[in-house]
Amino acid sequence: MKTQIDVDTFVKNNQDQIYNLVNTALNKAGEVIQKKVSAGELGPSLQEVMPLLLYELLVTHTVSTLRLVSELLETRE
């Protein structure tokens, strides 16, 4: 069962939502890092902050991506 999906059109139609999801992921990751640095759980160096920052971005971005894929698949029905 081969189905064609017009990803370009979907991205054009949902560009604002995609920007918002990316900004939300970045803001959420920044807030988590800021809280941990303020609480003394992490030092302010890139070596300490970067692994957690990447993890937070990945988790939030994965959920956002799955949500968008679900919408993309629903639009073709």
PQR file with spaces between the fields and no chain letter, atoms N, CA, C, O and H, PARSE charges and radii, in Angstrom:
ATOM       1  N    MET     1       0.852   -1.174    0.000 -0.4000 1.5000
ATOM       2  CA   MET     1       0.000    0.000    0.000 -0.0000 2.0000
ATOM       3  C    MET     1       0.899    1.238    0.000  0.5500 1.7000
ATOM       4  O    MET     1       1.465    1.612    1.028 -0.5500 1.4000
ATOM       5  N    LYS     2       1.017    1.855   -1.153 -0.4000 1.5000
ATOM       6  CA   LYS     2       1.856    3.029   -1.293 -0.0000 2.0000
ATOM       7  C    LYS     2       0.963    4.266   -1.371  0.5500 1.7000
ATOM       8  O    LYS     2       0.055    4.339   -2.199 -0.5500 1.4000
ATOM       9  H    LYS     2       0.557    1.551   -1.988  0.4000 1.0000
ATOM      10  N    THR     3       1.232    5.223   -0.510 -0.4000 1.5000
ATOM      11  CA   THR     3       0.438    6.443   -0.473 -0.0000 2.0000
ATOM      12  C    THR     3       1.363    7.635   -0.656  0.5500 1.7000
ATOM      13  O    THR     3       2.443    7.687   -0.067 -0.5500 1.4000
ATOM      14  H    THR     3       1.970    5.164    0.162  0.4000 1.0000
ATOM      15  N    GLN     4       0.945    8.576   -1.460 -0.4000 1.5000
ATOM      16  CA   GLN     4       1.743    9.794   -1.623 -0.0000 2.0000
ATOM      17  C    GLN     4       1.207   10.876   -0.699  0.5500 1.7000
ATOM      18  O    GLN     4       0.000   11.085   -0.572 -0.5500 1.4000
ATOM      19  H    GLN     4       0.068    8.533   -1.938  0.4000 1.0000
ATOM      20  N    ILE     5       2.149   11.553   -0.060 -0.4000 1.5000
ATOM      21  CA   ILE     5       1.806   12.649    0.837 -0.0000 2.0000
ATOM      22  C    ILE     5       2.566   13.883    0.364  0.5500 1.7000
ATOM      23  O    ILE     5       3.779   13.829    0.157 -0.5500 1.4000
ATOM      24  H    ILE     5       3.129   11.383   -0.163  0.4000 1.0000
ATOM      25  N    ASP     6       1.872   14.962    0.199 -0.4000 1.5000
ATOM      26  CA   ASP     6       2.499   16.204   -0.245 -0.0000 2.0000
ATOM      27  C    ASP     6       3.026   16.959    0.978  0.5500 1.7000
ATOM      28  O    ASP     6       2.332   17.788    1.566 -0.5500 1.4000
ATOM      29  H    ASP     6       0.888   15.006    0.368  0.4000 1.0000
ATOM      30  N    VAL     7       4.252   16.654    1.337 -0.4000 1.5000
ATOM      31  CA   VAL     7       4.875   17.238    2.528 -0.0000 2.0000
ATOM      32  C    VAL     7       5.080   18.741    2.349  0.5500 1.7000
ATOM      33  O    VAL     7       4.887   19.508    3.292 -0.5500 1.4000
ATOM      34  H    VAL     7       4.816   15.980    0.859  0.4000 1.0000
ATOM      35  N    ASP     8       5.468   19.166    1.150 -0.4000 1.5000
ATOM      36  CA   ASP     8       5.707   20.595    0.909 -0.0000 2.0000
ATOM      37  C    ASP     8       4.456   21.423    1.191  0.5500 1.7000
ATOM      38  O    ASP     8       4.533   22.467    1.839 -0.5500 1.4000
ATOM      39  H    ASP     8       5.625   18.542    0.384  0.4000 1.0000
ATOM      40  N    THR     9       3.318   20.967    0.710 -0.4000 1.5000
ATOM      41  CA   THR     9       2.067   21.683    0.943 -0.0000 2.0000
ATOM      42  C    THR     9       1.717   21.684    2.422  0.5500 1.7000
ATOM      43  O    THR     9       1.269   22.694    2.963 -0.5500 1.4000
ATOM      44  H    THR     9       3.255   20.119    0.183  0.4000 1.0000
ATOM      45  N    PHE    10       1.925   20.541    3.074 -0.4000 1.5000
ATOM      46  CA   PHE    10       1.635   20.467    4.508 -0.0000 2.0000
ATOM      47  C    PHE    10       2.488   21.456    5.289  0.5500 1.7000
ATOM      48  O    PHE    10       1.987   22.150    6.173 -0.5500 1.4000
ATOM      49  H    PHE    10       2.289   19.720    2.635  0.4000 1.0000
ATOM      50  N    VAL    11       3.774   21.521    4.963 -0.4000 1.5000
ATOM      51  CA   VAL    11       4.675   22.442    5.665 -0.0000 2.0000
ATOM      52  C    VAL    11       4.264   23.889    5.399  0.5500 1.7000
ATOM      53  O    VAL    11       4.252   24.709    6.317 -0.5500 1.4000
ATOM      54  H    VAL    11       4.180   20.957    4.245  0.4000 1.0000
ATOM      55  N    LYS    12       3.930   24.204    4.159 -0.4000 1.5000
ATOM      56  CA   LYS    12       3.479   25.571    3.836 -0.0000 2.0000
ATOM      57  C    LYS    12       2.221   25.926    4.618  0.5500 1.7000
ATOM      58  O    LYS    12       2.108   27.025    5.161 -0.5500 1.4000
ATOM      59  H    LYS    12       3.939   23.538    3.413  0.4000 1.0000
ATOM      60  N    ASN    13       1.284   24.998    4.671 -0.4000 1.5000
ATOM      61  CA   ASN    13       0.012   25.257    5.353 -0.0000 2.0000
ATOM      62  C    ASN    13       0.148   25.318    6.869  0.5500 1.7000
ATOM      63  O    ASN    13      -0.689   25.914    7.546 -0.5500 1.4000
ATOM      64  H    ASN    13       1.376   24.105    4.230  0.4000 1.0000
ATOM      65  N    ASN    14       1.192   24.707    7.398 -0.4000 1.5000
ATOM      66  CA   ASN    14       1.370   24.630    8.856 -0.0000 2.0000
ATOM      67  C    ASN    14       2.637   25.308    9.335  0.5500 1.7000
ATOM      68  O    ASN    14       3.129   25.015   10.424 -0.5500 1.4000
ATOM      69  H    ASN    14       1.872   24.222    6.847  0.4000 1.0000
ATOM      70  N    GLN    15       3.166   26.208    8.531 -0.4000 1.5000
ATOM      71  CA   GLN    15       4.449   26.845    8.849 -0.0000 2.0000
ATOM      72  C    GLN    15       4.421   27.579   10.192  0.5500 1.7000
ATOM      73  O    GLN    15       5.370   27.470   10.969 -0.5500 1.4000
ATOM      74  H    GLN    15       2.767   26.447    7.646  0.4000 1.0000
ATOM      75  N    ASP    16       3.366   28.312   10.473 -0.4000 1.5000
ATOM      76  CA   ASP    16       3.285   29.033   11.751 -0.0000 2.0000
ATOM      77  C    ASP    16       3.273   28.068   12.927  0.5500 1.7000
ATOM      78  O    ASP    16       3.936   28.304   13.937 -0.5500 1.4000
ATOM      79  H    ASP    16       2.595   28.400    9.843  0.4000 1.0000
ATOM      80  N    GLN    17       2.527   26.991   12.797 -0.4000 1.5000
ATOM      81  CA   GLN    17       2.469   26.002   13.874 -0.0000 2.0000
ATOM      82  C    GLN    17       3.840   25.361   14.086  0.5500 1.7000
ATOM      83  O    GLN    17       4.248   25.132   15.225 -0.5500 1.4000
ATOM      84  H    GLN    17       1.988   26.799   11.976  0.4000 1.0000
ATOM      85  N    ILE    18       4.545   25.073   13.005 -0.4000 1.5000
ATOM      86  CA   ILE    18       5.873   24.475   13.110 -0.0000 2.0000
ATOM      87  C    ILE    18       6.835   25.433   13.808  0.5500 1.7000
ATOM      88  O    ILE    18       7.598   25.019   14.681 -0.5500 1.4000
ATOM      89  H    ILE    18       4.213   25.259   12.080  0.4000 1.0000
ATOM      90  N    TYR    19       6.804   26.715   13.428 -0.4000 1.5000
ATOM      91  CA   TYR    19       7.642   27.714   14.106 -0.0000 2.0000
ATOM      92  C    TYR    19       7.318   27.779   15.596  0.5500 1.7000
ATOM      93  O    TYR    19       8.221   27.836   16.431 -0.5500 1.4000
ATOM      94  H    TYR    19       6.185   27.052   12.719  0.4000 1.0000
ATOM      95  N    ASN    20       6.044   27.771   15.922 -0.4000 1.5000
ATOM      96  CA   ASN    20       5.632   27.822   17.328 -0.0000 2.0000
ATOM      97  C    ASN    20       6.111   26.600   18.098  0.5500 1.7000
ATOM      98  O    ASN    20       6.544   26.722   19.244 -0.5500 1.4000
ATOM      99  H    ASN    20       5.310   27.725   15.243  0.4000 1.0000
ATOM     100  N    LEU    21       6.038   25.425   17.483 -0.4000 1.5000
ATOM     101  CA   LEU    21       6.498   24.215   18.163 -0.0000 2.0000
ATOM     102  C    LEU    21       8.012   24.248   18.402  0.5500 1.7000
ATOM     103  O    LEU    21       8.485   23.832   19.460 -0.5500 1.4000
ATOM     104  H    LEU    21       5.686   25.326   16.552  0.4000 1.0000
ATOM     105  N    VAL    22       8.754   24.735   17.433 -0.4000 1.5000
ATOM     106  CA   VAL    22      10.213   24.844   17.598 -0.0000 2.0000
ATOM     107  C    VAL    22      10.539   25.852   18.697  0.5500 1.7000
ATOM     108  O    VAL    22      11.384   25.585   19.552 -0.5500 1.4000
ATOM     109  H    VAL    22       8.369   25.073   16.574  0.4000 1.0000
ATOM     110  N    ASN    23       9.880   27.000   18.679 -0.4000 1.5000
ATOM     111  CA   ASN    23      10.115   28.013   19.718 -0.0000 2.0000
ATOM     112  C    ASN    23       9.738   27.493   21.094  0.5500 1.7000
ATOM     113  O    ASN    23      10.434   27.760   22.074 -0.5500 1.4000
ATOM     114  H    ASN    23       9.194   27.217   17.985  0.4000 1.0000
ATOM     115  N    THR    24       8.640   26.753   21.174 -0.4000 1.5000
ATOM     116  CA   THR    24       8.222   26.173   22.450 -0.0000 2.0000
ATOM     117  C    THR    24       9.274   25.205   22.970  0.5500 1.7000
ATOM     118  O    THR    24       9.590   25.209   24.160 -0.5500 1.4000
ATOM     119  H    THR    24       8.074   26.536   20.378  0.4000 1.0000
ATOM     120  N    ALA    25       9.819   24.372   22.081 -0.4000 1.5000
ATOM     121  CA   ALA    25      10.848   23.411   22.482 -0.0000 2.0000
ATOM     122  C    ALA    25      12.088   24.137   22.998  0.5500 1.7000
ATOM     123  O    ALA    25      12.652   23.758   24.025 -0.5500 1.4000
ATOM     124  H    ALA    25       9.562   24.369   21.114  0.4000 1.0000
ATOM     125  N    LEU    26      12.507   25.180   22.285 -0.4000 1.5000
ATOM     126  CA   LEU    26      13.684   25.942   22.711 -0.0000 2.0000
ATOM     127  C    LEU    26      13.443   26.648   24.044  0.5500 1.7000
ATOM     128  O    LEU    26      14.307   26.629   24.921 -0.5500 1.4000
ATOM     129  H    LEU    26      12.048   25.487   21.452  0.4000 1.0000
ATOM     130  N    ASN    27      12.281   27.266   24.199 -0.4000 1.5000
ATOM     131  CA   ASN    27      11.963   27.970   25.448 -0.0000 2.0000
ATOM     132  C    ASN    27      11.884   27.012   26.620  0.5500 1.7000
ATOM     133  O    ASN    27      12.393   27.311   27.701 -0.5500 1.4000
ATOM     134  H    ASN    27      11.579   27.281   23.487  0.4000 1.0000
ATOM     135  N    LYS    28      11.247   25.852   26.418 -0.4000 1.5000
ATOM     136  CA   LYS    28      11.121   24.870   27.493 -0.0000 2.0000
ATOM     137  C    LYS    28      12.497   24.382   27.927  0.5500 1.7000
ATOM     138  O    LYS    28      12.779   24.285   29.121 -0.5500 1.4000
ATOM     139  H    LYS    28      10.834   25.609   25.541  0.4000 1.0000
ATOM     140  N    ALA    29      13.344   24.080   26.966 -0.4000 1.5000
ATOM     141  CA   ALA    29      14.689   23.614   27.292 -0.0000 2.0000
ATOM     142  C    ALA    29      15.466   24.693   28.037  0.5500 1.7000
ATOM     143  O    ALA    29      16.167   24.400   29.006 -0.5500 1.4000
ATOM     144  H    ALA    29      13.115   24.159   25.995  0.4000 1.0000
ATOM     145  N    GLY    30      15.345   25.930   27.590 -0.4000 1.5000
ATOM     146  CA   GLY    30      16.024   27.040   28.261 -0.0000 2.0000
ATOM     147  C    GLY    30      15.563   27.228   29.690  0.5500 1.7000
ATOM     148  O    GLY    30      16.374   27.502   30.575 -0.5500 1.4000
ATOM     149  H    GLY    30      14.776   26.168   26.803  0.4000 1.0000
ATOM     150  N    GLU    31      14.258   27.082   29.927 -0.4000 1.5000
ATOM     151  CA   GLU    31      13.715   27.224   31.283 -0.0000 2.0000
ATOM     152  C    GLU    31      14.228   26.123   32.202  0.5500 1.7000
ATOM     153  O    GLU    31      14.575   26.384   33.354 -0.5500 1.4000
ATOM     154  H    GLU    31      13.600   26.860   29.208  0.4000 1.0000
ATOM     155  N    VAL    32      14.277   24.893   31.698 -0.4000 1.5000
ATOM     156  CA   VAL    32      14.777   23.775   32.508 -0.0000 2.0000
ATOM     157  C    VAL    32      16.236   24.009   32.878  0.5500 1.7000
ATOM     158  O    VAL    32      16.632   23.813   34.027 -0.5500 1.4000
ATOM     159  H    VAL    32      13.995   24.681   30.763  0.4000 1.0000
ATOM     160  N    ILE    33      17.030   24.427   31.902 -0.4000 1.5000
ATOM     161  CA   ILE    33      18.451   24.697   32.152 -0.0000 2.0000
ATOM     162  C    ILE    33      18.615   25.820   33.170  0.5500 1.7000
ATOM     163  O    ILE    33      19.411   25.710   34.102 -0.5500 1.4000
ATOM     164  H    ILE    33      16.709   24.586   30.968  0.4000 1.0000
ATOM     165  N    GLN    34      17.864   26.890   32.989 -0.4000 1.5000
ATOM     166  CA   GLN    34      17.959   28.037   33.899 -0.0000 2.0000
ATOM     167  C    GLN    34      17.626   27.627   35.334  0.5500 1.7000
ATOM     168  O    GLN    34      18.313   28.040   36.268 -0.5500 1.4000
ATOM     169  H    GLN    34      17.217   26.979   32.231  0.4000 1.0000
ATOM     170  N    LYS    35      16.588   26.829   35.515 -0.4000 1.5000
ATOM     171  CA   LYS    35      16.207   26.388   36.862 -0.0000 2.0000
ATOM     172  C    LYS    35      17.297   25.535   37.492  0.5500 1.7000
ATOM     173  O    LYS    35      17.604   25.691   38.674 -0.5500 1.4000
ATOM     174  H    LYS    35      16.030   26.494   34.756  0.4000 1.0000
ATOM     175  N    LYS    36      17.884   24.634   36.708 -0.4000 1.5000
ATOM     176  CA   LYS    36      18.914   23.747   37.252 -0.0000 2.0000
ATOM     177  C    LYS    36      20.204   24.513   37.581  0.5500 1.7000
ATOM     178  O    LYS    36      20.863   24.220   38.579 -0.5500 1.4000
ATOM     179  H    LYS    36      17.635   24.508   35.748  0.4000 1.0000
ATOM     180  N    VAL    37      20.558   25.482   36.753 -0.4000 1.5000
ATOM     181  CA   VAL    37      21.743   26.294   37.033 -0.0000 2.0000
ATOM     182  C    VAL    37      21.492   27.158   38.270  0.5500 1.7000
ATOM     183  O    VAL    37      22.366   27.276   39.129 -0.5500 1.4000
ATOM     184  H    VAL    37      20.023   25.721   35.943  0.4000 1.0000
ATOM     185  N    SER    38      20.305   27.760   38.365 -0.4000 1.5000
ATOM     186  CA   SER    38      19.958   28.593   39.525 -0.0000 2.0000
ATOM     187  C    SER    38      19.949   27.789   40.817  0.5500 1.7000
ATOM     188  O    SER    38      20.328   28.290   41.875 -0.5500 1.4000
ATOM     189  H    SER    38      19.595   27.664   37.667  0.4000 1.0000
ATOM     190  N    ALA    39      19.511   26.535   40.721 -0.4000 1.5000
ATOM     191  CA   ALA    39      19.450   25.685   41.913 -0.0000 2.0000
ATOM     192  C    ALA    39      20.815   25.088   42.263  0.5500 1.7000
ATOM     193  O    ALA    39      20.952   24.429   43.294 -0.5500 1.4000
ATOM     194  H    ALA    39      19.203   26.128   39.861  0.4000 1.0000
ATOM     195  N    GLY    40      21.809   25.306   41.432 -0.4000 1.5000
ATOM     196  CA   GLY    40      23.137   24.781   41.694 -0.0000 2.0000
ATOM     197  C    GLY    40      23.314   23.326   41.277  0.5500 1.7000
ATOM     198  O    GLY    40      24.342   22.718   41.575 -0.5500 1.4000
ATOM     199  H    GLY    40      21.698   25.842   40.595  0.4000 1.0000
ATOM     200  N    GLU    41      22.316   22.760   40.587 -0.4000 1.5000
ATOM     201  CA   GLU    41      22.419   21.376   40.135 -0.0000 2.0000
ATOM     202  C    GLU    41      23.368   21.239   38.948  0.5500 1.7000
ATOM     203  O    GLU    41      23.951   20.177   38.728 -0.5500 1.4000
ATOM     204  H    GLU    41      21.481   23.255   40.345  0.4000 1.0000
ATOM     205  N    LEU    42      23.516   22.308   38.198 -0.4000 1.5000
ATOM     206  CA   LEU    42      24.426   22.351   37.052 -0.0000 2.0000
ATOM     207  C    LEU    42      25.267   23.606   37.129  0.5500 1.7000
ATOM     208  O    LEU    42      24.823   24.639   37.629 -0.5500 1.4000
ATOM     209  H    LEU    42      23.043   23.170   38.378  0.4000 1.0000
ATOM     210  N    GLY    43      26.475   23.507   36.633 -0.4000 1.5000
ATOM     211  CA   GLY    43      27.293   24.696   36.508 -0.0000 2.0000
ATOM     212  C    GLY    43      26.934   25.418   35.217  0.5500 1.7000
ATOM     213  O    GLY    43      26.302   24.832   34.338 -0.5500 1.4000
ATOM     214  H    GLY    43      26.836   22.667   36.227  0.4000 1.0000
ATOM     215  N    PRO    44      27.324   26.670   35.092 -0.5600 1.5000
ATOM     216  CA   PRO    44      26.960   27.452   33.912  0.2800 2.0000
ATOM     217  C    PRO    44      27.837   27.177   32.681  0.5500 1.7000
ATOM     218  O    PRO    44      27.762   27.914   31.698 -0.5500 1.4000
ATOM     219  N    SER    45      28.655   26.140   32.726 -0.4000 1.5000
ATOM     220  CA   SER    45      29.534   25.870   31.582 -0.0000 2.0000
ATOM     221  C    SER    45      28.801   25.065   30.508  0.5500 1.7000
ATOM     222  O    SER    45      27.860   24.328   30.800 -0.5500 1.4000
ATOM     223  H    SER    45      28.716   25.541   33.525  0.4000 1.0000
ATOM     224  N    LEU    46      29.246   25.219   29.275 -0.4000 1.5000
ATOM     225  CA   LEU    46      28.658   24.475   28.163 -0.0000 2.0000
ATOM     226  C    LEU    46      28.787   22.973   28.362  0.5500 1.7000
ATOM     227  O    LEU    46      27.892   22.218   27.982 -0.5500 1.4000
ATOM     228  H    LEU    46      30.011   25.818   29.038  0.4000 1.0000
ATOM     229  N    GLN    47      29.890   22.533   28.953 -0.4000 1.5000
ATOM     230  CA   GLN    47      30.103   21.102   29.164 -0.0000 2.0000
ATOM     231  C    GLN    47      29.042   20.495   30.069  0.5500 1.7000
ATOM     232  O    GLN    47      28.676   19.333   29.891 -0.5500 1.4000
ATOM     233  H    GLN    47      30.617   23.146   29.261  0.4000 1.0000
ATOM     234  N    GLU    48      28.554   21.239   31.013 -0.4000 1.5000
ATOM     235  CA   GLU    48      27.524   20.730   31.917 -0.0000 2.0000
ATOM     236  C    GLU    48      26.123   20.948   31.366  0.5500 1.7000
ATOM     237  O    GLU    48      25.242   20.112   31.561 -0.5500 1.4000
ATOM     238  H    GLU    48      28.851   22.183   31.158  0.4000 1.0000
ATOM     239  N    VAL    49      25.915   22.051   30.687 -0.4000 1.5000
ATOM     240  CA   VAL    49      24.580   22.430   30.235 -0.0000 2.0000
ATOM     241  C    VAL    49      24.174   21.713   28.941  0.5500 1.7000
ATOM     242  O    VAL    49      23.017   21.320   28.792 -0.5500 1.4000
ATOM     243  H    VAL    49      26.631   22.730   30.528  0.4000 1.0000
ATOM     244  N    MET    50      25.097   21.543   28.024 -0.4000 1.5000
ATOM     245  CA   MET    50      24.766   21.045   26.692 -0.0000 2.0000
ATOM     246  C    MET    50      24.077   19.678   26.679  0.5500 1.7000
ATOM     247  O    MET    50      23.097   19.522   25.951 -0.5500 1.4000
ATOM     248  H    MET    50      26.037   21.862   28.145  0.4000 1.0000
ATOM     249  N    PRO    51      24.532   18.681   27.441 -0.5600 1.5000
ATOM     250  CA   PRO    51      23.831   17.386   27.397  0.2800 2.0000
ATOM     251  C    PRO    51      22.357   17.493   27.803  0.5500 1.7000
ATOM     252  O    PRO    51      21.491   16.900   27.159 -0.5500 1.4000
ATOM     253  N    LEU    52      22.078   18.234   28.849 -0.4000 1.5000
ATOM     254  CA   LEU    52      20.691   18.387   29.286 -0.0000 2.0000
ATOM     255  C    LEU    52      19.892   19.213   28.287  0.5500 1.7000
ATOM     256  O    LEU    52      18.728   18.909   28.027 -0.5500 1.4000
ATOM     257  H    LEU    52      22.781   18.716   29.372  0.4000 1.0000
ATOM     258  N    LEU    53      20.494   20.242   27.731 -0.4000 1.5000
ATOM     259  CA   LEU    53      19.823   21.058   26.727 -0.0000 2.0000
ATOM     260  C    LEU    53      19.432   20.209   25.518  0.5500 1.7000
ATOM     261  O    LEU    53      18.300   20.284   25.039 -0.5500 1.4000
ATOM     262  H    LEU    53      21.440   20.489   27.943  0.4000 1.0000
ATOM     263  N    LEU    54      20.364   19.412   25.032 -0.4000 1.5000
ATOM     264  CA   LEU    54      20.080   18.548   23.888 -0.0000 2.0000
ATOM     265  C    LEU    54      18.997   17.522   24.214  0.5500 1.7000
ATOM     266  O    LEU    54      18.129   17.245   23.385 -0.5500 1.4000
ATOM     267  H    LEU    54      21.284   19.351   25.421  0.4000 1.0000
ATOM     268  N    TYR    55      19.047   16.964   25.409 -0.4000 1.5000
ATOM     269  CA   TYR    55      18.019   16.005   25.830 -0.0000 2.0000
ATOM     270  C    TYR    55      16.634   16.651   25.851  0.5500 1.7000
ATOM     271  O    TYR    55      15.679   16.097   25.308 -0.5500 1.4000
ATOM     272  H    TYR    55      19.752   17.189   26.082  0.4000 1.0000
ATOM     273  N    GLU    56      16.528   17.813   26.472 -0.4000 1.5000
ATOM     274  CA   GLU    56      15.240   18.503   26.563 -0.0000 2.0000
ATOM     275  C    GLU    56      14.708   18.861   25.181  0.5500 1.7000
ATOM     276  O    GLU    56      13.517   18.705   24.911 -0.5500 1.4000
ATOM     277  H    GLU    56      17.304   18.264   26.913  0.4000 1.0000
ATOM     278  N    LEU    57      15.581   19.337   24.312 -0.4000 1.5000
ATOM     279  CA   LEU    57      15.162   19.661   22.944 -0.0000 2.0000
ATOM     280  C    LEU    57      14.685   18.418   22.212  0.5500 1.7000
ATOM     281  O    LEU    57      13.665   18.449   21.523 -0.5500 1.4000
ATOM     282  H    LEU    57      16.549   19.463   24.530  0.4000 1.0000
ATOM     283  N    LEU    58      15.415   17.333   22.357 -0.4000 1.5000
ATOM     284  CA   LEU    58      15.057   16.101   21.671 -0.0000 2.0000
ATOM     285  C    LEU    58      13.707   15.571   22.129  0.5500 1.7000
ATOM     286  O    LEU    58      12.878   15.189   21.302 -0.5500 1.4000
ATOM     287  H    LEU    58      16.244   17.308   22.917  0.4000 1.0000
ATOM     288  N    VAL    59      13.479   15.544   23.431 -0.4000 1.5000
ATOM     289  CA   VAL    59      12.212   15.037   23.959 -0.0000 2.0000
ATOM     290  C    VAL    59      11.051   15.901   23.482  0.5500 1.7000
ATOM     291  O    VAL    59      10.062   15.379   22.967 -0.5500 1.4000
ATOM     292  H    VAL    59      14.152   15.854   24.103  0.4000 1.0000
ATOM     293  N    THR    60      11.161   17.204   23.647 -0.4000 1.5000
ATOM     294  CA   THR    60      10.076   18.099   23.252 -0.0000 2.0000
ATOM     295  C    THR    60       9.870   18.074   21.747  0.5500 1.7000
ATOM     296  O    THR    60       8.735   18.051   21.271 -0.5500 1.4000
ATOM     297  H    THR    60      11.964   17.628   24.065  0.4000 1.0000
ATOM     298  N    HIS    61      10.968   18.078   20.996 -0.4000 1.5000
ATOM     299  CA   HIS    61      10.864   18.089   19.542 -0.0000 2.0000
ATOM     300  C    HIS    61      10.279   16.773   19.016  0.5500 1.7000
ATOM     301  O    HIS    61       9.534   16.776   18.036 -0.5500 1.4000
ATOM     302  H    HIS    61      11.890   18.096   21.382  0.4000 1.0000
ATOM     303  N    THR    62      10.611   15.656   19.660 -0.4000 1.5000
ATOM     304  CA   THR    62      10.065   14.364   19.234 -0.0000 2.0000
ATOM     305  C    THR    62       8.554   14.341   19.395  0.5500 1.7000
ATOM     306  O    THR    62       7.843   13.889   18.497 -0.5500 1.4000
ATOM     307  H    THR    62      11.216   15.653   20.456  0.4000 1.0000
ATOM     308  N    VAL    63       8.064   14.813   20.508 -0.4000 1.5000
ATOM     309  CA   VAL    63       6.622   14.861   20.732 -0.0000 2.0000
ATOM     310  C    VAL    63       5.960   15.773   19.696  0.5500 1.7000
ATOM     311  O    VAL    63       4.914   15.427   19.145 -0.5500 1.4000
ATOM     312  H    VAL    63       8.641   15.180   21.237  0.4000 1.0000
ATOM     313  N    SER    64       6.550   16.912   19.434 -0.4000 1.5000
ATOM     314  CA   SER    64       6.009   17.842   18.440 -0.0000 2.0000
ATOM     315  C    SER    64       6.003   17.220   17.047  0.5500 1.7000
ATOM     316  O    SER    64       5.040   17.369   16.296 -0.5500 1.4000
ATOM     317  H    SER    64       7.399   17.193   19.881  0.4000 1.0000
ATOM     318  N    THR    65       7.078   16.529   16.712 -0.4000 1.5000
ATOM     319  CA   THR    65       7.172   15.893   15.401 -0.0000 2.0000
ATOM     320  C    THR    65       6.113   14.813   15.245  0.5500 1.7000
ATOM     321  O    THR    65       5.483   14.713   14.192 -0.5500 1.4000
ATOM     322  H    THR    65       7.861   16.408   17.323  0.4000 1.0000
ATOM     323  N    LEU    66       5.911   14.008   16.275 -0.4000 1.5000
ATOM     324  CA   LEU    66       4.878   12.975   16.209 -0.0000 2.0000
ATOM     325  C    LEU    66       3.489   13.586   16.044  0.5500 1.7000
ATOM     326  O    LEU    66       2.651   13.049   15.320 -0.5500 1.4000
ATOM     327  H    LEU    66       6.423   14.089   17.130  0.4000 1.0000
ATOM     328  N    ARG    67       3.251   14.694   16.709 -0.4000 1.5000
ATOM     329  CA   ARG    67       1.964   15.390   16.581 -0.0000 2.0000
ATOM     330  C    ARG    67       1.769   15.876   15.136  0.5500 1.7000
ATOM     331  O    ARG    67       0.688   15.719   14.567 -0.5500 1.4000
ATOM     332  H    ARG    67       3.931   15.131   17.297  0.4000 1.0000
ATOM     333  N    LEU    68       2.799   16.455   14.559 -0.4000 1.5000
ATOM     334  CA   LEU    68       2.710   16.933   13.179 -0.0000 2.0000
ATOM     335  C    LEU    68       2.525   15.780   12.183  0.5500 1.7000
ATOM     336  O    LEU    68       1.752   15.904   11.233 -0.5500 1.4000
ATOM     337  H    LEU    68       3.676   16.583   15.021  0.4000 1.0000
ATOM     338  N    VAL    69       3.217   14.679   12.390 -0.4000 1.5000
ATOM     339  CA   VAL    69       3.063   13.523   11.505 -0.0000 2.0000
ATOM     340  C    VAL    69       1.643   12.986   11.589  0.5500 1.7000
ATOM     341  O    VAL    69       1.055   12.612   10.575 -0.5500 1.4000
ATOM     342  H    VAL    69       3.845   14.578   13.162  0.4000 1.0000
ATOM     343  N    SER    70       1.101   12.948   12.780 -0.4000 1.5000
ATOM     344  CA   SER    70      -0.281   12.509   12.941 -0.0000 2.0000
ATOM     345  C    SER    70      -1.233   13.399   12.150  0.5500 1.7000
ATOM     346  O    SER    70      -2.123   12.906   11.456 -0.5500 1.4000
ATOM     347  H    SER    70       1.579   13.251   13.604  0.4000 1.0000
ATOM     348  N    GLU    71      -1.044   14.706   12.257 -0.4000 1.5000
ATOM     349  CA   GLU    71      -1.869   15.633   11.494 -0.0000 2.0000
ATOM     350  C    GLU    71      -1.675   15.455    9.990  0.5500 1.7000
ATOM     351  O    GLU    71      -2.639   15.508    9.226 -0.5500 1.4000
ATOM     352  H    GLU    71      -0.321   15.107   12.821  0.4000 1.0000
ATOM     353  N    LEU    72      -0.449   15.249    9.574 -0.4000 1.5000
ATOM     354  CA   LEU    72      -0.145   15.051    8.160 -0.0000 2.0000
ATOM     355  C    LEU    72      -0.880   13.827    7.626  0.5500 1.7000
ATOM     356  O    LEU    72      -1.471   13.870    6.547 -0.5500 1.4000
ATOM     357  H    LEU    72       0.334   15.206   10.195  0.4000 1.0000
ATOM     358  N    LEU    73      -0.838   12.744    8.385 -0.4000 1.5000
ATOM     359  CA   LEU    73      -1.519   11.519    7.950 -0.0000 2.0000
ATOM     360  C    LEU    73      -3.040   11.690    7.944  0.5500 1.7000
ATOM     361  O    LEU    73      -3.722   11.123    7.090 -0.5500 1.4000
ATOM     362  H    LEU    73      -0.358   12.709    9.261  0.4000 1.0000
ATOM     363  N    GLU    74      -3.563   12.452    8.872 -0.4000 1.5000
ATOM     364  CA   GLU    74      -5.002   12.703    8.914 -0.0000 2.0000
ATOM     365  C    GLU    74      -5.457   13.551    7.732  0.5500 1.7000
ATOM     366  O    GLU    74      -6.578   13.379    7.255 -0.5500 1.4000
ATOM     367  H    GLU    74      -3.009   12.913    9.565  0.4000 1.0000
ATOM     368  N    THR    75      -4.620   14.458    7.251 -0.4000 1.5000
ATOM     369  CA   THR    75      -5.019   15.344    6.147 -0.0000 2.0000
ATOM     370  C    THR    75      -5.134   14.593    4.824  0.5500 1.7000
ATOM     371  O    THR    75      -5.828   15.060    3.921 -0.5500 1.4000
ATOM     372  H    THR    75      -3.709   14.598    7.638  0.4000 1.0000
ATOM     373  N    ARG    76      -4.490   13.469    4.686 -0.4000 1.5000
ATOM     374  CA   ARG    76      -4.554   12.728    3.428 -0.0000 2.0000
ATOM     375  C    ARG    76      -5.786   11.845    3.350  0.5500 1.7000
ATOM     376  O    ARG    76      -6.108   11.351    2.269 -0.5500 1.4000
ATOM     377  H    ARG    76      -3.926   13.090    5.420  0.4000 1.0000
ATOM     378  N    GLU    77      -6.472   11.634    4.433 -0.4000 1.5000
ATOM     379  CA   GLU    77      -7.673   10.770    4.441 -0.0000 2.0000
ATOM     380  C    GLU    77      -8.876   11.481    3.892  0.5500 1.7000
ATOM     381  O    GLU    77      -9.960   10.901    3.829 -0.5500 1.4000
ATOM     382  H    GLU    77      -6.211   12.036    5.310  0.4000 1.0000
